[in-house]
Amino acid sequence: MGAEYDMYRVDSVDEILGNEHPVSKIRAFCRDVEKGIRRTPLIVYGPSGIGKTAAVHLLAREFGWNIVELNASDYRDKEMIEERLLSAATSRSLFGKRNLILLDEIDELASGFDKGAGAAISNLVSVSRNPIIAIANDMWDQSISFLRGKVDPIEFRRVPADTVQRALMNLCRKRNLKINQSAIEIISNRANGDVRSAINDMSAIIGTGEEEELTDVIGLRDRKTDIFNTLDRIFMTNTISSSMRAAMNTDLNNDMLIKWIDENIPKKYRSSGEMMRAFDSLALASLFASRATRSQYYTYWRYMNVLMSGGVALSKTHYPSSGIGYSFPKVIKELSMSKGSRGQEREIAEKLQHSFHSSTRKIIREEMRMIARIALKSIRDKRMSEEEVRDELANYYALEAKEIDYMLQINS
């Protein structure tokens, strides 16, 4: 478990490539704070997966600061924010370290603020004697308008494909990971500047021995919201609104999203209780999905959406490590690896249609296997030699040698 947690972790802020200038600005902020210079709090913003949160955490560790970060479930009301943050903002930690107040994904969380929560954070900014850094995807989100004029913005940008590739290659060298160079290039080009998703892509296929085949599956990420970002919003947040919005914004169909979540619950959740609650929610989601299909009453999808996103998100008691990558569902791997076989089956079935006058699906499922059984039994019973069986299949069904090879190994 420990090795899996650490495998894809970034250990130094210098490993965060492509946004060196904004990282240097955060470091300058930290240096000034260490010198006793009072600095306006920061808001670090930009697309997800490009190193914003990792940079802040690593710089805090570099300066020996203690991070005080509210869990998403703690963002409720004025009293909770003041209770959890006010003393940390005006004092040192138990061991004398400086506290860093970190408000991560504040634009996502602010939509769930109760009345007075924004004012409490504004007050916190004005009275804090310790550094405050907020992190957001969109600093212009109306839900965090109360921060404007009270924070200095630092923008992170999407990373070019060649920089994503360099980051993956550096990680492979550092962890002694073996992966085909062409697979790294494909992953980097399809990442759309999102380094975290690129690492997730790589971690999902590396070591399988099937990197070439499985890079085809990465095309599934080219969506309104790619699958790994969707999974992040479900597994790494603790609010219904954020996880539901992610599930609704992906173009992946409901059945396949359920398969992705099902495959990754054991990887992301630590305790048996967390996994049990998550699987219970997912089972109910699957039940409502099947009811919707059977009855054609698609209002059931409302319950399915809540259960497979918010239900799974709220099942945890601790946040999973972001160092653990995601695994492709086994069904996707099987479909990808059997793509050639399925294509050959269809070609054979189309030739057999002239004799059986059935659908290709029925021929693949029934007639093709029946012919293979009869042919193999004739060889075993020595009624015909293998060469005679091959000649018979070639002449009667117009099959080629490689198609006959495939037919004879179906039931062997």
DRENDO-1510 file (C-alpha; in Angstrom, 1 decimal, always signed):
<recs>
REC; n; res; u; v; w
REC; 1; MET; +0.0; +0.0; +0.0 .
REC; 2; GLY; +2.7; +2.5; +0.9 .
REC; 3; ALA; +4.7; +2.0; -2.3 .
REC; 4; GLU; +1.5; +2.6; -4.3 .
REC; 5; TYR; +0.9; +5.8; -2.4 .
REC; 6; ASP; +4.3; +7.1; -3.2 .
REC; 7; MET; +4.9; +5.9; -6.7 .
REC; 8; TYR; +3.6; +9.0; -8.6 .
REC; 9; ARG; +4.2; +11.6; -5.9 .
REC; 10; VAL; +6.0; +14.8; -6.7 .
REC; 11; ASP; +8.7; +15.3; -4.0 .
REC; 12; SER; +10.1; +18.7; -4.9 .
REC; 13; VAL; +8.6; +21.9; -6.2 .
REC; 14; ASP; +11.3; +21.9; -8.9 .
REC; 15; GLU; +9.6; +18.9; -10.4 .
REC; 16; ILE; +6.5; +21.0; -11.2 .
REC; 17; LEU; +7.3; +21.9; -14.8 .
REC; 18; GLY; +5.7; +24.5; -17.1 .
REC; 19; ASN; +4.7; +27.0; -14.4 .
REC; 20; GLU; +8.1; +28.0; -13.0 .
REC; 21; HIS; +7.3; +31.7; -12.9 .
REC; 22; PRO; +4.1; +31.5; -10.8 .
REC; 23; VAL; +5.9; +29.0; -8.5 .
REC; 24; SER; +8.7; +31.6; -8.0 .
REC; 25; LYS; +6.1; +34.2; -7.1 .
REC; 26; ILE; +4.6; +31.9; -4.4 .
REC; 27; ARG; +8.2; +31.2; -3.1 .
REC; 28; ALA; +8.8; +35.0; -2.9 .
REC; 29; PHE; +5.6; +35.4; -0.9 .
REC; 30; CYS; +6.8; +32.7; +1.5 .
REC; 31; ARG; +10.2; +34.3; +1.9 .
REC; 32; ASP; +8.7; +37.7; +2.7 .
REC; 33; VAL; +6.4; +36.1; +5.3 .
REC; 34; GLU; +9.5; +34.4; +6.9 .
REC; 35; LYS; +11.2; +37.8; +7.0 .
REC; 36; GLY; +8.2; +39.3; +8.9 .
REC; 37; ILE; +6.9; +41.2; +6.0 .
REC; 38; ARG; +3.1; +41.3; +6.0 .
REC; 39; ARG; +1.8; +40.1; +2.7 .
REC; 40; THR; -1.7; +40.2; +1.2 .
REC; 41; PRO; -3.1; +36.7; +0.9 .
REC; 42; LEU; -2.7; +34.9; -2.4 .
REC; 43; ILE; -5.3; +33.3; -4.7 .
REC; 44; VAL; -3.6; +30.8; -7.0 .
REC; 45; TYR; -5.8; +29.9; -9.9 .
REC; 46; GLY; -5.9; +28.1; -13.2 .
REC; 47; PRO; -7.1; +24.8; -14.7 .
REC; 48; SER; -7.1; +21.6; -12.7 .
REC; 49; GLY; -4.2; +19.2; -12.8 .
REC; 50; ILE; -1.3; +21.6; -13.4 .
REC; 51; GLY; +0.3; +21.7; -9.9 .
REC; 52; LYS; -1.4; +24.5; -8.0 .
REC; 53; THR; -2.1; +22.6; -4.8 .
REC; 54; ALA; +1.1; +20.5; -5.1 .
REC; 55; ALA; +3.2; +23.7; -5.3 .
REC; 56; VAL; +1.7; +25.2; -2.2 .
REC; 57; HIS; +2.1; +22.0; -0.2 .
REC; 58; LEU; +5.7; +21.5; -1.3 .
REC; 59; LEU; +6.6; +25.2; -0.6 .
REC; 60; ALA; +5.0; +25.0; +2.9 .
REC; 61; ARG; +7.1; +21.9; +3.6 .
REC; 62; GLU; +10.2; +23.7; +2.2 .
REC; 63; PHE; +9.7; +26.6; +4.7 .
REC; 64; GLY; +8.7; +24.3; +7.6 .
REC; 65; TRP; +5.2; +25.6; +7.8 .
REC; 66; ASN; +2.2; +23.7; +9.3 .
REC; 67; ILE; -0.8; +23.6; +6.9 .
REC; 68; VAL; -4.2; +24.2; +8.3 .
REC; 69; GLU; -6.7; +23.2; +5.6 .
REC; 70; LEU; -10.4; +22.8; +6.1 .
REC; 71; ASN; -12.0; +19.7; +4.7 .
REC; 72; ALA; -14.7; +20.3; +2.2 .
REC; 73; SER; -17.3; +19.2; +4.7 .
REC; 74; ASP; -16.2; +21.9; +7.1 .
REC; 75; TYR; -17.2; +24.7; +4.8 .
REC; 76; ARG; -20.6; +25.2; +6.2 .
REC; 77; ASP; -21.2; +28.4; +8.1 .
REC; 78; LYS; -19.6; +31.4; +9.8 .
REC; 79; GLU; -19.3; +29.7; +13.2 .
REC; 80; MET; -17.5; +26.6; +11.8 .
REC; 81; ILE; -15.0; +28.7; +9.8 .
REC; 82; GLU; -14.2; +30.9; +12.8 .
REC; 83; GLU; -13.9; +27.9; +15.1 .
REC; 84; ARG; -11.6; +26.0; +12.9 .
REC; 85; LEU; -9.5; +28.8; +11.4 .
REC; 86; LEU; -9.4; +31.9; +13.6 .
REC; 87; SER; -7.0; +30.7; +16.3 .
REC; 88; ALA; -4.8; +29.1; +13.6 .
REC; 89; ALA; -4.7; +32.4; +11.7 .
REC; 90; THR; -3.5; +34.3; +14.8 .
REC; 91; SER; -1.1; +31.9; +16.5 .
REC; 92; ARG; +1.6; +29.4; +15.9 .
REC; 93; SER; +1.2; +25.6; +15.9 .
REC; 94; LEU; +1.7; +23.4; +18.9 .
REC; 95; PHE; +5.4; +23.0; +18.1 .
REC; 96; GLY; +6.0; +26.6; +17.2 .
REC; 97; LYS; +5.7; +26.3; +13.4 .
REC; 98; ARG; +4.0; +29.0; +11.4 .
REC; 99; ASN; +0.5; +28.1; +10.2 .
REC; 100; LEU; -0.4; +28.4; +6.6 .
REC; 101; ILE; -4.2; +28.8; +6.1 .
REC; 102; LEU; -5.0; +26.9; +2.9 .
REC; 103; LEU; -8.4; +27.3; +1.3 .
REC; 104; ASP; -8.3; +24.8; -1.5 .
REC; 105; GLU; -10.8; +24.7; -4.4 .
REC; 106; ILE; -12.6; +27.6; -2.8 .
REC; 107; ASP; -14.6; +28.3; -6.0 .
REC; 108; GLU; -16.1; +24.8; -5.8 .
REC; 109; LEU; -16.8; +25.0; -2.1 .
REC; 110; ALA; -18.2; +28.5; -2.0 .
REC; 111; SER; -21.4; +27.4; -3.7 .
REC; 112; GLY; -22.2; +25.5; -0.5 .
REC; 113; PHE; -21.5; +28.3; +1.9 .
REC; 114; ASP; -24.1; +29.3; +4.4 .
REC; 115; LYS; -25.0; +32.9; +4.9 .
REC; 116; GLY; -22.1; +34.7; +6.7 .
REC; 117; ALA; -19.4; +32.3; +5.6 .
REC; 118; GLY; -18.0; +34.7; +3.0 .
REC; 119; ALA; -17.9; +37.5; +5.6 .
REC; 120; ALA; -16.1; +35.2; +8.0 .
REC; 121; ILE; -13.4; +34.5; +5.5 .
REC; 122; SER; -13.1; +38.1; +4.6 .
REC; 123; ASN; -12.7; +38.9; +8.3 .
REC; 124; LEU; -10.1; +36.1; +8.6 .
REC; 125; VAL; -8.1; +37.7; +5.8 .
REC; 126; SER; -8.0; +41.1; +7.6 .
REC; 127; VAL; -7.0; +39.8; +11.1 .
REC; 128; SER; -4.7; +36.9; +10.2 .
REC; 129; ARG; -1.1; +37.1; +11.3 .
REC; 130; ASN; -0.2; +34.0; +9.4 .
REC; 131; PRO; -0.1; +33.5; +5.6 .
REC; 132; ILE; -3.3; +32.7; +3.7 .
REC; 133; ILE; -3.5; +31.1; +0.3 .
REC; 134; ALA; -6.7; +30.3; -1.6 .
REC; 135; ILE; -6.7; +28.0; -4.6 .
REC; 136; ALA; -9.3; +28.1; -7.4 .
REC; 137; ASN; -9.9; +27.0; -10.9 .
REC; 138; ASP; -11.7; +30.2; -11.8 .
REC; 139; MET; -10.9; +33.3; -9.7 .
REC; 140; TRP; -13.7; +35.2; -11.5 .
REC; 141; ASP; -16.4; +32.8; -10.2 .
REC; 142; GLN; -19.2; +34.9; -8.8 .
REC; 143; SER; -19.3; +32.7; -5.7 .
REC; 144; ILE; -16.0; +34.1; -4.4 .
REC; 145; SER; -16.5; +37.7; -5.4 .
REC; 146; PHE; -16.1; +38.6; -1.7 .
REC; 147; LEU; -12.3; +37.9; -2.1 .
REC; 148; ARG; -11.7; +40.4; -4.9 .
REC; 149; GLY; -9.5; +43.2; -3.8 .
REC; 150; LYS; -8.4; +41.3; -0.7 .
REC; 151; VAL; -6.1; +38.8; -2.4 .
REC; 152; ASP; -3.2; +38.9; -4.9 .
REC; 153; PRO; -3.8; +36.7; -7.9 .
REC; 154; ILE; -1.2; +34.2; -9.3 .
REC; 155; GLU; -2.1; +32.4; -12.5 .
REC; 156; PHE; -1.1; +28.9; -13.4 .
REC; 157; ARG; -1.5; +28.0; -17.1 .
REC; 158; ARG; -2.0; +24.8; -19.0 .
REC; 159; VAL; +1.3; +23.0; -19.8 .
REC; 160; PRO; +2.5; +22.4; -23.4 .
REC; 161; ALA; +2.5; +18.8; -24.6 .
REC; 162; ASP; +6.3; +18.7; -24.8 .
REC; 163; THR; +6.5; +19.8; -21.1 .
REC; 164; VAL; +4.0; +17.2; -20.1 .
REC; 165; GLN; +6.1; +14.6; -21.9 .
REC; 166; ARG; +9.2; +15.8; -20.1 .
REC; 167; ALA; +7.4; +15.6; -16.7 .
REC; 168; LEU; +6.4; +12.0; -17.4 .
REC; 169; MET; +9.9; +11.0; -18.6 .
REC; 170; ASN; +11.4; +12.6; -15.4 .
REC; 171; LEU; +8.9; +10.6; -13.3 .
REC; 172; CYS; +9.8; +7.4; -15.1 .
REC; 173; ARG; +13.5; +7.9; -14.5 .
REC; 174; LYS; +13.0; +8.9; -10.9 .
REC; 175; ARG; +10.8; +5.8; -10.1 .
REC; 176; ASN; +12.6; +3.5; -12.5 .
REC; 177; LEU; +9.3; +2.9; -14.4 .
REC; 178; LYS; +9.3; +1.2; -17.8 .
REC; 179; ILE; +6.9; +2.4; -20.5 .
REC; 180; ASN; +7.1; +2.6; -24.3 .
REC; 181; GLN; +8.2; +6.1; -25.5 .
REC; 182; SER; +5.4; +6.2; -28.1 .
REC; 183; ALA; +2.8; +5.7; -25.3 .
REC; 184; ILE; +4.3; +8.6; -23.4 .
REC; 185; GLU; +4.0; +10.8; -26.5 .
REC; 186; ILE; +0.3; +9.8; -27.0 .
REC; 187; ILE; -0.5; +10.4; -23.4 .
REC; 188; SER; +1.2; +13.9; -23.5 .
REC; 189; ASN; -0.5; +15.0; -26.7 .
REC; 190; ARG; -4.0; +14.0; -25.4 .
REC; 191; ALA; -3.5; +15.5; -21.9 .
REC; 192; ASN; -4.6; +19.0; -23.0 .
REC; 193; GLY; -2.1; +20.5; -20.6 .
REC; 194; ASP; -3.3; +18.6; -17.6 .
REC; 195; VAL; -0.2; +16.9; -16.0 .
REC; 196; ARG; -2.1; +15.2; -13.3 .
REC; 197; SER; -4.4; +13.5; -15.8 .
REC; 198; ALA; -1.4; +12.5; -17.9 .
REC; 199; ILE; +0.2; +10.9; -14.8 .
REC; 200; ASN; -3.2; +9.1; -14.1 .
REC; 201; ASP; -3.2; +7.9; -17.7 .
REC; 202; MET; +0.3; +6.6; -17.4 .
REC; 203; SER; -0.3; +4.9; -14.0 .
REC; 204; ALA; -3.4; +3.2; -15.4 .
REC; 205; ILE; -1.5; +1.4; -18.2 .
REC; 206; ILE; +2.1; +1.1; -17.0 .
REC; 207; GLY; +3.4; -2.3; -16.1 .
REC; 208; THR; +0.4; -4.1; -17.9 .
REC; 209; GLY; +2.6; -5.2; -20.8 .
REC; 210; GLU; -0.2; -3.9; -23.1 .
REC; 211; GLU; +0.7; -0.2; -23.2 .
REC; 212; GLU; +0.5; +0.0; -27.0 .
REC; 213; GLU; -3.0; -1.4; -27.0 .
REC; 214; LEU; -4.3; +0.5; -24.0 .
REC; 215; THR; -3.2; +3.9; -25.3 .
REC; 216; ASP; -6.2; +3.6; -27.7 .
REC; 217; VAL; -8.4; +3.7; -24.6 .
REC; 218; ILE; -7.0; +7.0; -23.5 .
REC; 219; GLY; -9.2; +8.6; -26.2 .
REC; 220; LEU; -12.0; +8.2; -23.7 .
REC; 221; ARG; -10.5; +11.2; -21.9 .
REC; 222; ASP; -11.2; +13.6; -24.7 .
REC; 223; ARG; -14.5; +14.7; -23.2 .
REC; 224; LYS; -16.2; +17.9; -21.9 .
REC; 225; THR; -14.7; +16.8; -18.5 .
REC; 226; ASP; -12.2; +13.9; -18.9 .
REC; 227; ILE; -12.8; +10.8; -16.8 .
REC; 228; PHE; -9.9; +11.3; -14.4 .
REC; 229; ASN; -11.0; +14.8; -13.5 .
REC; 230; THR; -14.5; +13.4; -13.0 .
REC; 231; LEU; -13.1; +10.7; -10.7 .
REC; 232; ASP; -11.0; +13.3; -8.8 .
REC; 233; ARG; -14.2; +15.3; -8.1 .
REC; 234; ILE; -15.9; +12.2; -6.8 .
REC; 235; PHE; -13.1; +10.7; -4.7 .
REC; 236; MET; -11.2; +13.8; -3.7 .
REC; 237; THR; -14.0; +16.1; -2.6 .
REC; 238; ASN; -16.6; +15.8; +0.2 .
REC; 239; THR; -19.6; +17.8; -1.2 .
REC; 240; ILE; -22.6; +16.5; -3.2 .
REC; 241; SER; -22.7; +19.6; -5.5 .
REC; 242; SER; -19.1; +19.3; -6.7 .
REC; 243; SER; -19.2; +15.5; -7.3 .
REC; 244; MET; -22.7; +15.6; -9.0 .
REC; 245; ARG; -21.6; +18.5; -11.3 .
REC; 246; ALA; -18.6; +16.4; -12.4 .
REC; 247; ALA; -20.7; +13.3; -13.1 .
REC; 248; MET; -23.2; +15.3; -15.1 .
REC; 249; ASN; -20.5; +17.1; -17.1 .
REC; 250; THR; -18.8; +14.0; -18.5 .
REC; 251; ASP; -19.9; +12.5; -21.8 .
REC; 252; LEU; -19.2; +9.0; -20.5 .
REC; 253; ASN; -22.4; +7.0; -20.3 .
REC; 254; ASN; -23.8; +6.1; -16.9 .
REC; 255; ASP; -23.0; +2.4; -17.1 .
REC; 256; MET; -19.4; +3.0; -18.0 .
REC; 257; LEU; -19.0; +5.7; -15.3 .
REC; 258; ILE; -20.3; +3.2; -12.7 .
REC; 259; LYS; -17.7; +0.7; -13.9 .
REC; 260; TRP; -14.9; +3.3; -13.5 .
REC; 261; ILE; -16.0; +4.1; -10.0 .
REC; 262; ASP; -16.4; +0.5; -9.1 .
REC; 263; GLU; -12.9; -0.4; -10.3 .
REC; 264; ASN; -11.3; +2.4; -8.3 .
REC; 265; ILE; -13.1; +2.4; -4.9 .
REC; 266; PRO; -10.7; -0.2; -3.5 .
REC; 267; LYS; -7.7; +1.9; -4.7 .
REC; 268; LYS; -8.8; +5.2; -3.3 .
REC; 269; TYR; -10.6; +4.4; +0.0 .
REC; 270; ARG; -8.6; +3.0; +2.9 .
REC; 271; SER; -10.9; +1.4; +5.4 .
REC; 272; SER; -13.4; -1.4; +4.9 .
REC; 273; GLY; -16.2; +0.9; +6.3 .
REC; 274; GLU; -15.5; +3.5; +3.6 .
REC; 275; MET; -15.5; +0.9; +0.9 .
REC; 276; MET; -18.6; -0.8; +2.2 .
REC; 277; ARG; -20.5; +2.6; +2.2 .
REC; 278; ALA; -19.2; +3.5; -1.3 .
REC; 279; PHE; -20.1; +0.1; -2.8 .
REC; 280; ASP; -23.6; +0.3; -1.2 .
REC; 281; SER; -24.2; +3.6; -2.8 .
REC; 282; LEU; -22.9; +2.4; -6.2 .
REC; 283; ALA; -25.1; -0.7; -6.0 .
REC; 284; LEU; -28.2; +1.4; -5.4 .
REC; 285; ALA; -27.1; +3.6; -8.3 .
REC; 286; SER; -26.8; +0.6; -10.5 .
REC; 287; LEU; -30.2; -0.6; -9.4 .
REC; 288; PHE; -31.9; +2.7; -10.3 .
REC; 289; ALA; -30.1; +2.7; -13.6 .
REC; 290; SER; -31.5; -0.7; -14.5 .
REC; 291; ARG; -34.9; +0.3; -13.3 .
REC; 292; ALA; -34.8; +3.3; -15.6 .
REC; 293; THR; -33.9; +1.2; -18.6 .
REC; 294; ARG; -36.5; -1.5; -17.9 .
REC; 295; SER; -39.4; +0.8; -17.2 .
REC; 296; GLN; -38.4; +3.7; -19.5 .
REC; 297; TYR; -39.0; +6.0; -16.6 .
REC; 298; TYR; -35.8; +8.1; -16.6 .
REC; 299; THR; -36.7; +10.1; -13.5 .
REC; 300; TYR; -34.8; +7.2; -11.8 .
REC; 301; TRP; -31.6; +8.7; -13.2 .
REC; 302; ARG; -31.9; +11.5; -10.6 .
REC; 303; TYR; -31.4; +9.0; -7.8 .
REC; 304; MET; -28.7; +7.2; -9.8 .
REC; 305; ASN; -26.7; +10.4; -10.3 .
REC; 306; VAL; -26.9; +11.4; -6.6 .
REC; 307; LEU; -25.8; +7.9; -5.4 .
REC; 308; MET; -23.0; +7.3; -7.8 .
REC; 309; SER; -21.4; +10.7; -7.3 .
REC; 310; GLY; -22.4; +12.3; -4.0 .
REC; 311; GLY; -23.1; +9.0; -2.3 .
REC; 312; VAL; -19.6; +7.7; -3.1 .
REC; 313; ALA; -18.0; +11.0; -2.3 .
REC; 314; LEU; -19.6; +11.2; +1.2 .
REC; 315; SER; -18.6; +7.6; +2.0 .
REC; 316; LYS; -15.1; +8.5; +3.1 .
REC; 317; THR; -13.9; +9.7; +6.5 .
REC; 318; HIS; -10.4; +10.6; +5.3 .
REC; 319; TYR; -9.2; +12.1; +2.0 .
REC; 320; PRO; -7.4; +9.6; -0.3 .
REC; 321; SER; -3.9; +10.2; -1.4 .
REC; 322; SER; -3.6; +12.0; -4.7 .
REC; 323; GLY; -0.5; +9.9; -5.3 .
REC; 324; ILE; -2.6; +6.8; -6.2 .
REC; 325; GLY; -3.5; +6.7; -9.9 .
REC; 326; TYR; -6.7; +5.3; -11.4 .
REC; 327; SER; -7.1; +1.9; -13.1 .
REC; 328; PHE; -9.1; +1.3; -16.2 .
REC; 329; PRO; -12.1; -1.0; -15.7 .
REC; 330; LYS; -11.3; -4.5; -16.7 .
REC; 331; VAL; -14.1; -4.5; -19.3 .
REC; 332; ILE; -12.4; -1.6; -21.1 .
REC; 333; LYS; -9.1; -3.5; -21.2 .
REC; 334; GLU; -10.8; -6.6; -22.4 .
REC; 335; LEU; -12.6; -4.8; -25.2 .
REC; 336; SER; -9.4; -3.0; -26.2 .
REC; 337; MET; -7.2; -6.1; -26.2 .
REC; 338; SER; -9.9; -8.2; -28.1 .
REC; 339; LYS; -10.5; -5.5; -30.7 .
REC; 340; GLY; -8.6; -7.5; -33.4 .
REC; 341; SER; -10.4; -10.7; -32.5 .
REC; 342; ARG; -13.8; -9.1; -32.7 .
REC; 343; GLY; -13.0; -7.7; -36.1 .
REC; 344; GLN; -11.9; -11.1; -37.4 .
REC; 345; GLU; -15.1; -12.7; -35.9 .
REC; 346; ARG; -17.2; -10.2; -37.9 .
REC; 347; GLU; -15.4; -10.9; -41.1 .
REC; 348; ILE; -15.9; -14.6; -40.7 .
REC; 349; ALA; -19.6; -14.1; -39.8 .
REC; 350; GLU; -20.2; -12.0; -42.9 .
REC; 351; LYS; -18.9; -14.9; -45.1 .
REC; 352; LEU; -21.1; -17.4; -43.2 .
REC; 353; GLN; -24.2; -15.3; -43.7 .
REC; 354; HIS; -24.4; -16.6; -47.3 .
REC; 355; SER; -25.1; -20.1; -45.8 .
REC; 356; PHE; -26.9; -19.4; -42.6 .
REC; 357; HIS; -28.9; -16.2; -43.4 .
REC; 358; SER; -28.7; -15.0; -39.8 .
REC; 359; SER; -27.5; -11.9; -38.2 .
REC; 360; THR; -23.7; -11.6; -37.7 .
REC; 361; ARG; -24.3; -11.4; -34.0 .
REC; 362; LYS; -26.2; -14.7; -33.9 .
REC; 363; ILE; -23.6; -16.4; -36.2 .
REC; 364; ILE; -20.8; -15.3; -33.9 .
REC; 365; ARG; -22.6; -16.5; -30.8 .
REC; 366; GLU; -24.0; -19.8; -32.1 .
REC; 367; GLU; -23.2; -21.0; -35.6 .
REC; 368; MET; -19.5; -20.2; -35.7 .
REC; 369; ARG; -19.0; -22.2; -32.4 .
REC; 370; MET; -21.1; -25.0; -33.7 .
REC; 371; ILE; -19.0; -25.3; -36.9 .
REC; 372; ALA; -15.8; -25.3; -34.8 .
REC; 373; ARG; -17.1; -28.1; -32.5 .
REC; 374; ILE; -18.1; -30.3; -35.4 .
REC; 375; ALA; -14.8; -29.7; -37.2 .
REC; 376; LEU; -12.7; -30.5; -34.1 .
REC; 377; LYS; -14.8; -33.6; -33.3 .
REC; 378; SER; -14.2; -34.9; -36.8 .
REC; 379; ILE; -10.5; -34.5; -36.3 .
REC; 380; ARG; -10.5; -36.1; -32.8 .
REC; 381; ASP; -12.7; -39.0; -34.0 .
REC; 382; LYS; -10.3; -39.5; -37.0 .
REC; 383; ARG; -13.2; -39.3; -39.5 .
REC; 384; MET; -11.3; -36.5; -41.3 .
REC; 385; SER; -7.7; -35.3; -41.1 .
REC; 386; GLU; -7.0; -31.7; -40.1 .
REC; 387; GLU; -5.9; -31.0; -43.6 .
REC; 388; GLU; -9.2; -32.3; -45.0 .
REC; 389; VAL; -11.2; -30.3; -42.5 .
REC; 390; ARG; -9.4; -27.1; -43.5 .
REC; 391; ASP; -10.0; -27.8; -47.2 .
REC; 392; GLU; -13.7; -28.4; -46.5 .
REC; 393; LEU; -14.0; -25.1; -44.6 .
REC; 394; ALA; -12.1; -23.2; -47.2 .
REC; 395; ASN; -14.1; -24.6; -50.2 .
REC; 396; TYR; -17.6; -24.5; -48.6 .
REC; 397; TYR; -17.4; -21.2; -46.7 .
REC; 398; ALA; -14.7; -19.4; -48.7 .
REC; 399; LEU; -12.6; -18.9; -45.6 .
REC; 400; GLU; -8.9; -18.0; -45.7 .
REC; 401; ALA; -6.2; -19.9; -43.8 .
REC; 402; LYS; -6.0; -17.3; -40.9 .
REC; 403; GLU; -9.8; -17.4; -40.6 .
REC; 404; ILE; -9.8; -21.2; -40.3 .
REC; 405; ASP; -7.0; -21.0; -37.7 .
REC; 406; TYR; -9.2; -18.6; -35.7 .
REC; 407; MET; -12.3; -20.8; -36.0 .
REC; 408; LEU; -10.5; -24.0; -34.9 .
REC; 409; GLN; -9.1; -22.4; -31.8 .
REC; 410; ILE; -12.5; -21.0; -30.5 .
REC; 411; ASN; -13.3; -24.2; -28.7 .
REC; 412; SER; -9.9; -25.7; -28.4 .
</recs>
